[in-house]
């Protein structure tokens, strides 16, 4: 996976076109996503990755970064609750994961190694989403 990552570069550089500044009346979320596109990939926090994934921004670049973190800590709390980055990742469209077979396989391996008790502690319905992702053919 490392060869896919350009940690010193930004999404604006790697995922053209460059996004202009958001309109003055934009929501905080829109302003945040625009700002994150100018942050070097290596400086994105777990919360930043979660935001970009849930907003479907540059998924081929962002998902491998999330998987790197999830390999070490599958139930990492990015912002809201334990496992929120994992849930954001498994919630990404299948079309995005189809472009990333190696990171998808790695994430499936991490999920299948999780004890049932860890999945039971996820929010209602989330365990089914995680198990569903793990059961998809790679």
VENQUIKA-V678541 format. One record per pair of residues at least 24 apart in sequence whose C-alpha atoms are under 7 Angstrom apart, sorted by the first residue. I is the first residue (numbers start at 0). J is the second residue. Records with the same first field share a line. If there is no record, write none. Layout:
I=J ; J
This chain:
0=63 ; 102
5=40
6=39 ; 40 ; 41
7=39 ; 40 ; 41
8=39 ; 40
9=36 ; 37 ; 38 ; 39 ; 40
10=36 ; 37
11=36 ; 37
14=57
45=77
46=77 ; 78
49=77 ; 84 ; 87
52=87 ; 88 ; 91
53=87
58=95
59=95 ; 98 ; 99
62=88
63=102
66=102 ; 106
70=109
73=109
82=121
86=129
89=129 ; 132
100=137
104=137
107=133
